[in-house]
Amino acid sequence: MSTAHEQAPAGKAGADKPIIAPVDNRSYVAGDKSKPLRHQTIPDMLRETVATFGSREAIAFPLQDISLSYDELARRVDTLAAGLLALGLMKGDRIGIWSPNNLQWILTQYATARIGLILVNINPAYRLSELEYALNKSGCRALIAAEKFKTSDYLKMIRTLAPELSDAEPGALHAAKLPSLEIVIGLADDPGPGIYPFSKIETLGGETELARLDEITESLTPDDPINIQFTSGTTGAPKGATLTHFNIVNNAAHTVGRMNFTEEDRLCIPVPLYHCFGMVMGSLGCVSKGAAMVFPGEAFDPEETLLATSRARCTALYGVPTMFVAMVDHPRLKELDFSSLRTGVMAGAPCPIEVMKKVIDRMNMSEVTICYGMTETSPVSFQSNVDDPLEKRVSTVGRIHPHVEVRVVGEDGTDAPVGARGELWTRGYSVMRGYWDDADKTSEAIVDGGWMRTGDLATLDDEGYCSIVGRLKDMIIRGGENIYPREIEEFLFTHEDVQEVQVFGVPSEKYGEEVCAWIVLRAGSSLDEEGVKAYCKDQIAHYKVPRHVRFVKELPMTVTGKPQKFIMRDQMVEMLSNGN
């Protein structure tokens, strides 16, 4: 099999000059390198922005009447960073954050970076087994957690996993199930025994700790790991994509650069901060230009997002297509003023052309862009330009980002012809450092001299526009959330009545896809659909819980014993269409 190294002619060309459109009928493109990459850490970037735009608004929660300038943000960040030092946390320690969007999340993002702590983003939808795994896999010494959100009682779940908190002094936890975790910090004013309130951490640091901040920051390098984001794994357990300052500082700047951002821009961010969309493309993207980040609330709500966008006079808005669908048809849309809006990002799933037309017409987003990427690539590799034709913005994910190479690899391992489908591979500054504490998975994903195998099937046209046409694996995308069936299958296998199980996606008008499980029960079992869903509740994220469950006597298999999910999917789609 030929490797990327043997495909040198294309790669060498890309090292010297951009190849925005494929040449010689080979599906290979390389982004522009005329502007150098930023060799700086996150605190370096923040310091530079504060020095230039200190009096400008940095953060706004307009519906909560919260606003901070860049000067105020920097002071709050330093105070929190000093408090974290006072707790004994040191460069390289992992600290988890388990919370919906709020000011404390942003403060934590920059305070941890200030002193080289590795921030572990924990999905707010995680339940007990997922939380336990993420904390232990990353070896978190500390955890910052919200009190409650929707159906999640975070502090209750933490106490379930660590009942030792009840008798522990804050900062001195020794929990059997969470052996690395010593410090729990709650966002509530009174989080109860064994847990520090967040507000207290902001007062812990004294002159000694404040004096150490610059020294620690100067010891950091752009290549240091600074962030772990868990992504569902095809082989079951989630994997911790480890990102460096260099990765995410540059990707953030390139993403907003494609939208022509300046310090005058105001970005509405209803997407989650635990995800690259909010944390990198949103928060860091704004800081890279001195723009304002505007948050409607803790999580997406169409009315709150519309109100915040209008009241804060936002110039840009982020979201996945399902969010925009909910907004463009909202009854309050017509009474609000969106004349300030011009651009934004729509990502996570293909956008129907009618939705895109409504976004442009009703929300004034004539320069909305489409993005494609993955957590492991910081995240964006392709993005449309603000002036790309409408057809290109709905049928493709745009063209190559600066300083990134992409090839579409055919089954024979060589670059596919232009227009032919193959697996998308990407290489460049944006590729993650690796999966935390998982050398085997890292070596499977990053091959042949730094190429990241995305697992997505794609085509490149003769102008260099990329279309995502399928998935190499059987990943489900539900409302912008990536779900790997194997993870759910392995969880359901833990039920004593489940003999065999296969999980796959079926079409959903609202979410794009929903999770469906086919189960073969053990003899004598009386387990029903509600029982399956009850078993999943509070153990796995709500969006992973099967929407549809079917019990079968046997699963369709190949002669070699491999399950035939396409048959199950086809049958299930037919059943659902017939109302069964």
C-alpha positions in Angstrom: 0.0 0.0 0.0 1.3 3.5 -0.9 1.7 5.9 2.0 1.5 9.6 2.3 5.3 9.7 2.2 5.2 8.1 -1.2 2.7 10.7 -2.3 5.5 13.3 -2.0 4.9 15.4 -5.1 1.7 16.9 -3.8 2.9 17.2 -0.2 6.1 19.0 -1.3 4.3 21.4 -3.4 2.1 22.3 -0.5 5.0 23.0 1.7 6.1 25.9 -0.5 2.9 27.3 -2.0 -0.8 27.0 -1.6 -2.8 24.5 -3.6 -6.3 25.8 -3.1 -7.6 23.7 -6.0 -6.4 20.2 -6.9 -3.8 19.8 -9.6 -3.0 16.8 -11.8 -6.5 15.3 -11.0 -5.3 14.4 -7.5 -7.5 15.1 -4.4 -4.9 17.0 -2.5 -5.1 20.7 -1.3 -2.8 22.8 0.9 -3.7 26.1 2.5 -2.1 29.4 2.2 1.1 29.9 4.3 1.9 33.5 3.4 0.9 34.8 6.9 3.0 33.1 9.6 1.4 31.1 12.4 1.2 32.5 15.9 3.9 31.1 18.1 2.3 32.1 21.4 0.4 30.7 24.3 -3.2 31.5 25.3 -2.1 33.9 28.1 0.3 35.6 25.6 -2.6 36.2 23.2 -4.9 37.5 25.9 -2.2 39.8 27.3 -1.6 41.2 23.7 -5.3 41.8 23.3 -5.7 43.4 26.7 -2.8 45.8 26.0 -4.5 46.9 22.7 -8.2 46.7 23.5 -8.4 46.8 27.3 -11.3 49.1 27.5 -13.4 47.3 25.0 -16.1 44.9 26.0 -14.9 41.3 26.2 -17.8 39.4 27.6 -21.5 40.0 27.8 -24.4 38.1 29.1 -27.1 40.6 28.1 -30.0 38.7 29.5 -28.2 38.4 32.9 -26.9 42.0 32.8 -23.3 40.9 33.0 -20.5 42.7 31.2 -16.7 42.7 31.5 -14.1 44.7 29.6 -10.9 43.0 28.5 -9.1 44.9 31.4 -11.7 43.5 33.9 -11.5 40.0 32.4 -7.7 40.0 32.8 -8.0 41.1 36.5 -10.6 38.4 37.2 -8.5 35.8 35.4 -5.4 36.6 37.4 -7.3 36.6 40.7 -8.7 33.1 39.9 -5.3 31.8 38.7 -3.7 33.0 42.0 -6.5 31.1 43.9 -5.8 27.9 42.0 -2.1 28.2 42.8 -3.0 28.7 46.5 -4.8 25.3 46.3 -1.4 23.7 45.4 -2.3 23.1 41.7 0.8 23.2 39.4 1.6 23.4 35.7 0.6 20.2 34.0 -2.1 19.2 36.5 -5.5 18.3 35.0 -8.5 20.2 36.2 -12.0 19.3 34.9 -14.9 21.7 34.3 -18.4 20.3 34.3 -20.8 23.0 33.6 -23.1 24.7 31.1 -22.0 28.1 29.6 -21.5 30.8 32.2 -19.0 33.5 33.2 -17.1 31.1 35.5 -16.5 28.8 32.6 -14.7 31.6 30.7 -12.7 32.7 33.7 -11.6 29.1 34.3 -10.6 28.7 30.6 -8.1 31.6 30.8 -7.1 31.2 34.5 -6.0 27.6 33.9 -4.1 28.6 30.8 -2.4 31.4 32.7 -0.6 28.9 34.9 -0.3 25.9 32.6 -3.1 23.7 34.1 -4.6 21.3 31.5 -8.3 22.0 31.3 -10.5 18.9 30.9 -13.8 19.8 29.2 -16.5 17.5 30.5 -19.8 17.4 28.6 -22.6 18.8 30.8 -24.8 15.9 29.6 -22.5 13.3 31.0 -23.8 11.0 33.7 -22.2 8.8 36.3 -20.3 6.3 34.3 -19.1 8.9 31.8 -17.9 11.3 34.5 -16.1 8.6 36.4 -14.3 7.5 33.2 -13.3 11.0 32.1 -12.0 12.0 35.5 -9.9 8.9 36.0 -8.7 8.7 32.4 -7.3 12.2 32.5 -6.2 11.9 36.1 -7.9 15.1 37.2 -6.6 16.5 40.5 -9.4 19.1 40.6 -13.0 19.5 39.3 -15.1 22.6 39.0 -18.8 21.8 38.7 -22.1 23.6 38.4 -24.8 22.9 40.9 -27.7 21.8 38.6 -28.7 22.2 35.0 -31.9 20.8 33.4 -32.2 17.2 34.7 -28.6 17.0 35.9 -27.8 17.5 39.6 -24.0 17.7 39.3 -23.1 17.9 42.9 -25.4 15.0 43.7 -23.7 12.9 41.0 -20.3 13.8 42.3 -21.3 12.8 45.9 -22.6 9.5 44.5 -19.2 8.8 43.0 -17.3 10.2 46.0 -19.4 9.8 49.1 -16.1 10.5 51.0 -16.8 14.2 50.4 -19.2 14.3 53.3 -16.3 13.7 55.8 -13.5 15.4 53.9 -12.0 18.8 54.3 -12.2 20.9 51.1 -9.2 20.1 49.0 -8.4 16.9 50.8 -10.6 14.3 49.1 -9.5 10.6 49.0 -12.2 8.8 47.0 -12.0 5.1 46.2 -13.7 5.5 42.8 -11.8 8.7 41.9 -8.3 8.2 43.2 -6.7 11.2 41.4 -9.4 13.7 42.5 -8.4 15.9 45.5 -10.2 19.2 45.0 -13.9 19.8 44.2 -15.1 23.3 43.5 -18.8 24.1 43.2 -20.3 27.1 41.4 -23.0 27.2 44.0 -22.7 29.6 47.0 -23.0 26.8 49.4 -22.0 23.5 47.7 -21.9 21.5 51.0 -19.3 19.5 52.9 -15.9 18.8 51.3 -16.5 21.2 48.4 -15.0 24.7 47.9 -17.4 27.4 46.6 -16.0 29.0 43.4 -16.3 32.5 44.9 -13.8 31.4 47.7 -11.1 30.4 45.2 -11.2 33.9 43.8 -10.1 35.2 47.2 -7.6 32.6 48.2 -4.6 33.9 46.3 -2.4 36.5 48.0 0.5 38.7 46.9 2.8 35.7 46.8 0.6 33.8 44.3 -0.1 36.9 42.2 3.6 37.6 42.0 4.3 34.1 40.6 1.8 34.4 37.7 4.1 36.1 35.2 7.0 33.8 36.0 4.8 30.7 35.4 3.3 32.1 32.2 6.8 32.8 30.9 7.7 29.2 31.5 5.0 27.9 29.2 5.6 27.1 25.6 3.1 27.1 22.7 3.6 23.3 22.3 2.5 22.5 25.9 -0.8 20.6 26.2 -3.5 22.9 27.6 -6.8 21.2 26.9 -8.3 17.7 26.8 -11.7 17.2 25.1 -13.3 13.9 25.2 -14.7 12.5 21.9 -16.7 9.3 21.7 -14.6 6.4 20.5 -15.4 3.9 17.8 -14.1 1.2 20.1 -16.2 2.1 23.1 -14.6 4.3 25.7 -14.3 8.1 24.9 -10.8 9.3 23.9 -9.3 12.5 25.3 -8.1 14.6 22.4 -5.1 16.6 23.8 -4.7 20.0 22.3 -1.9 22.5 22.7 -1.8 26.3 22.9 -0.4 26.3 19.3 -3.2 24.1 18.0 -6.1 26.2 19.3 -4.7 29.7 19.2 -4.1 29.5 15.5 -7.3 27.6 14.6 -9.3 30.2 16.5 -7.6 33.1 14.6 -8.0 31.4 11.2 -11.7 30.7 11.8 -12.7 34.2 12.6 -10.2 35.5 10.1 -12.2 33.8 7.3 -15.2 35.9 8.5 -13.1 39.1 8.4 -13.4 39.7 12.2 -12.1 42.8 13.8 -12.3 44.3 17.3 -15.6 45.9 16.2 -17.3 42.5 15.9 -19.7 41.0 18.5 -20.2 37.2 18.4 -23.3 35.5 19.9 -22.2 32.1 21.2 -25.2 29.8 22.1 -23.1 26.7 21.3 -21.5 24.9 24.3 -18.1 26.0 25.7 -17.2 22.4 26.5 -17.0 21.8 22.8 -14.4 23.3 20.4 -17.2 25.2 18.7 -17.7 27.4 21.8 -14.3 27.3 23.4 -12.0 27.6 20.4 -14.0 29.1 17.5 -16.0 31.3 19.9 -14.1 32.4 23.0 -10.5 32.2 21.7 -11.6 33.5 18.3 -13.0 36.7 19.9 -9.8 37.1 22.0 -7.6 36.7 18.9 -9.2 39.9 17.4 -10.3 41.8 20.5 -14.0 41.2 19.6 -16.8 40.8 22.1 -18.2 37.4 23.1 -21.9 37.4 23.8 -23.7 34.6 25.6 -27.5 34.2 25.6 -27.5 31.8 28.5 -26.4 28.4 29.9 -27.5 26.5 26.8 -29.2 27.1 23.5 -32.7 28.4 23.7 -34.0 29.9 20.4 -35.9 32.9 22.0 -33.0 33.8 24.4 -30.5 33.6 21.5 -32.6 35.8 19.3 -33.1 38.3 22.1 -29.4 38.4 23.0 -28.3 38.7 19.4 -30.7 41.7 18.9 -30.1 43.5 22.2 -26.3 43.2 22.1 -26.2 44.3 18.4 -24.3 41.2 17.5 -22.5 41.1 14.1 -22.0 37.3 14.1 -23.8 34.2 15.3 -22.8 30.5 15.7 -24.9 27.4 15.6 -25.7 24.0 14.2 -28.4 23.8 11.5 -31.1 22.6 14.0 -30.5 25.8 16.0 -31.0 28.0 13.0 -34.1 26.0 12.1 -35.6 26.8 15.5 -34.6 30.5 15.2 -35.7 31.3 11.6 -39.3 30.0 12.3 -39.6 31.5 15.8 -42.7 33.7 16.3 -40.6 36.5 17.8 -38.2 36.8 15.0 -40.1 39.4 13.1 -40.3 41.9 16.1 -36.5 41.9 16.6 -33.8 43.9 14.8 -31.0 41.9 13.2 -29.6 44.7 11.0 -26.3 44.4 12.8 -25.8 40.7 11.9 -23.7 39.9 8.9 -21.8 36.6 9.4 -21.3 33.6 11.6 -20.7 29.8 11.4 -23.1 27.0 10.7 -21.5 23.7 11.4 -22.0 20.1 12.7 -24.3 18.9 9.9 -25.3 19.7 6.3 -27.6 22.7 6.0 -30.7 22.4 3.8 -30.8 25.1 1.2 -34.2 26.5 2.3 -32.9 27.0 5.8 -29.9 28.8 4.5 -32.1 31.1 2.4 -34.2 31.9 5.5 -31.1 32.6 7.6 -29.8 35.0 5.0 -33.2 36.7 4.3 -34.7 36.8 7.8 -31.6 37.2 9.9 -29.5 39.4 7.6 -26.6 36.8 7.7 -25.5 37.3 4.1 -21.9 36.3 4.9 -22.6 33.2 7.0 -19.9 30.5 6.6 -19.9 26.8 6.8 -17.2 24.9 8.7 -16.0 21.3 8.9 -13.6 19.8 11.3 -13.2 17.5 14.3 -12.0 18.0 17.9 -8.7 16.2 17.0 -7.9 19.0 14.5 -8.6 21.9 16.8 -11.2 21.8 15.1 -11.6 23.5 11.6 -10.0 22.2 8.4 -12.4 23.6 5.8 -14.5 26.7 5.8 -16.4 28.6 3.2 -15.6 32.3 2.4 -18.1 35.0 3.2 -18.7 35.6 -0.5 -19.0 32.0 -1.7 -22.1 31.3 -3.8 -25.1 30.0 -1.9 -25.0 26.6 -3.6 -21.4 26.1 -2.4 -22.4 26.9 1.1 -25.1 24.3 1.3 -23.5 21.5 -0.8 -19.9 21.8 0.5 -18.0 22.7 3.6 -15.9 25.2 1.8 -12.2 25.3 1.0 -9.0 24.5 2.9 -7.9 26.5 5.9 -4.4 28.2 6.0 -1.4 26.1 7.0 -3.4 22.9 6.6 -3.0 20.0 4.1 -5.8 17.6 3.1 -5.9 14.6 0.9 -8.7 12.3 0.0 -7.4 8.7 0.2 -8.8 5.9 -2.0 -9.0 2.3 -1.0 -5.6 1.6 -2.6 -4.0 4.2 -0.3 -3.2 6.7 -3.0 -4.8 10.1 -3.5 -8.2 9.7 -5.1 -9.0 11.3 -8.4 -10.8 14.7 -8.2 -14.5 14.1 -7.5 -14.0 10.5 -6.3 -14.8 9.6 -2.7 -12.3 8.4 -0.2 -11.3 8.9 3.4 -10.3 12.5 4.4 -6.8 12.8 5.9 -5.5 16.1 7.3 -2.1 17.3 8.4 -0.6 20.5 9.8 -0.4 22.6 12.9 -4.0 21.8 13.9 -3.5 18.1 14.4 -3.8 17.2 18.1 -0.9 16.1 20.2 -2.6 12.8 20.6 -5.2 11.0 22.8 -4.4 11.4 26.4 -2.8 8.2 27.9 -3.6 6.2 24.8 -0.6 5.7 22.5 -2.3 2.8 20.6 -5.3 4.9 19.6 -3.1 7.8 18.8 -1.0 5.7 16.4 -4.1 4.4 14.7 -5.4 7.9 14.2 -2.2 9.8 13.2 -0.2 8.0 10.6 2.5 8.3 7.9 4.2 11.4 9.2 1.5 13.3 10.9 -1.7 12.6 8.8 -4.8 12.5 10.9 -7.3 10.0 9.6 -10.7 11.6 10.1 -12.9 8.6 9.4 -15.1 10.8 7.1 -15.7 10.0 3.5 -15.3 13.1 1.3 -14.8 14.4 -2.2 -12.9 17.4 -3.5 -14.1 19.2 -6.6 -11.9 20.9 -9.2 -12.1 24.2 -7.4 -11.0 22.7 -4.0 -14.4 22.7 -2.4 -14.9 19.7 -0.1 -18.1 17.7 0.4 -18.6 15.2 3.3 -20.4 12.3 1.7 -20.5 9.7 4.5 -18.6 8.1 7.3 -16.1 5.3 7.2 -17.4 4.1 10.6 -21.0 4.1 11.7 -21.1 7.3 13.7 -24.4 8.9 14.3 -24.8 12.7 14.2 -27.7 13.8 16.4 -28.3 17.5 16.4 -24.6 18.3 16.0 -23.5 15.7 18.6 -21.2 12.9 17.4 -22.3 9.5 18.8 -20.4 6.3 18.3 -22.7 3.3 18.5 -20.0 1.1 20.0 -19.9 3.2 23.2 -23.7 2.7 23.7 -23.5 -1.0 22.7 -20.8 -1.7 25.3 -22.9 0.1 28.0 -26.0 -1.8 27.1 -24.0 -5.1 27.3 -23.6 -4.4 31.0 -27.3 -5.2 31.5 -27.7 -8.8 32.5 -30.6 -9.4 30.2 -28.9 -8.2 27.0 -27.4 -11.0 25.0 -26.7 -9.1 21.8 -27.1 -5.5 20.8 -26.5 -3.3 17.8 -26.9 0.4 17.7 -27.3 2.6 14.6 -28.8 5.8 13.4 -32.2 6.4 11.8 -33.4 9.6 10.1 -35.0 12.3 12.3 -36.6 15.4 10.9 -35.7 17.3 14.1 -32.2 16.1 14.9 -31.0 14.7 11.5 -30.5 11.3 13.1 -31.7 9.5 16.3 -30.3 6.5 18.1 -31.9 3.1 17.5 -31.0 -0.1 19.3 -31.8 -3.7 18.2 -31.5 -6.1 21.1 -31.5 -9.9 21.5 -32.6 -10.7 25.1 -31.4 -13.6 27.2 -33.9 -16.4 27.7 -36.6 -15.7 30.2 -36.1 -11.9 30.2 -39.0 -9.6 30.5 -37.0 -6.4 29.7 -39.0 -3.9 27.7 -38.3 -0.6 25.9 -39.0 1.5 29.0 -36.7 -0.7 31.0 -33.8 -0.1 28.5 -34.3 3.6 28.7 -34.5 3.6 32.5 -31.3 1.6 32.6 -29.6 4.3 30.5 -31.0 7.2 32.5 -28.4 9.0 34.7 -25.6 6.7 33.3 -25.1 8.0 29.8 -25.8 11.4 28.2 -29.5 11.9 27.3 -28.7 12.3 23.6 -27.1 8.8 23.6 -30.2 7.1 25.1 -31.9 5.1 22.3 -34.9 6.8 21.0 -36.1 3.6 19.4 -35.6 0.1 20.8 -36.6 -3.1 19.0 -36.3 -6.6 20.4 -35.4 -9.3 17.9 -34.8 -13.1 18.1 -31.6 -12.7 16.0 -29.6 -10.0 14.2 -28.9 -10.1 10.5 -25.3 -11.2 10.0 -22.8 -11.8 7.2 -21.5 -15.3 6.7 -18.4 -14.3 8.7 -20.6 -13.2 11.6 -20.4 -9.5 11.1 -23.7 -7.6 11.9 -25.3 -6.0 8.9 -26.4 -2.7 10.2 -27.5 -1.4 6.8 -30.2 -4.2 6.8 -31.3 -3.3 10.3 -31.4 0.4 9.4 -33.4 -0.2 6.2 -35.9 -2.3 8.0 -36.3 0.1 10.9 -36.7 3.1 8.6 -39.5 1.2 6.8 -41.2 0.3 10.1 -41.1 3.9 11.3 -42.4 5.2 8.1 -45.4 2.8 8.4 -46.0 4.0 11.9 -44.8 0.9 13.7 
